[in-house]
Amino acid sequence: MACRTLLRRRTQLALLASACQQGARACINLRRRGHATGEVRLESLEHDGVLLVWAGCRIQGAELPGQPVDVHFEHQGERYAFSAITRQHADCTDKCAARGLLKLSLPLRLERADRRRQLRVELNGLPPIVARFTHVVDDRRQFEAQLTNIAERGIAVTAQSADVARLHTGDLFWVDIELPGEASRSEFVVRLAHLRPIKHTDKLAMGWAFQPADDPTSCEKYLRRVEAFVARRQAAGNAGRKS
């Protein structure tokens, strides 16, 4: 699995390098500032990141390191998307700043944009689906949470604040997900991407990203299972309301 993942990542970075060589135009979305967007051009792929050049008005604050961004671009007739973090450009001079260079971390995964949108299943309004989390190193650190949606890149859950302790962005956990009424279950390694308290409740909302070491085809198969599960539940609910 590790060899397949490494080969897939090399192939994706080669595609990104080709797009940079052609100076592909892209749209960048800064997630922490009201989802502000700006136009950029892919400049070059370096050993530690991706260089972009602003093609239009800059997004205020985008040059600050540590900002999460989404980048969408077209290459050879296909639309692609990746997520990254803004970085400080170590060799940046006044000349570089004048050119409007923006440096991002290397993306963990490059996806076809249309596929990325399709593989997302909302679970609100259905019977609770429980996800059981176990720390990858300390198996005494466990908690349960309720799935709210699942996508190709990861899952979103809510949990009781009292059940969750000592969580930090970047923590790695095994997550065991069992769909009600189904015998088979799936387990993945996930990384905590974000966590926030839900106002006026004693709950937390969390986003977890699937780790690149996990086989994406396995995640995709599970998504299809979830889609079929949701469709069956929705059909049963509609039939019950008609009767």
Buried (B, 14 or more C-beta within 10 A) or exposed (E): EEEEBEEBBEEBBEBBBBBBEEEBBBBBBBEEEEEBBBBBBBBBBEEEBBBBBBBEEBBEEBBEEEBBBBBBBBBEEEBBBBBBBBBEBEEBEEEBEEBBBBBBBBBBBBBEBEBBEEBBBEBEEBEEBBBBBBBBEEEEBBBBBBBBBBBBBBBBBBBBEEBBEEBEEEBEBBBBBBBEEEEEEBBBBBBBBEBEEEEEEEBBBBBBBBBBEBBBEBBEEBBEBBBEBBEEBEEEEEEEEEE
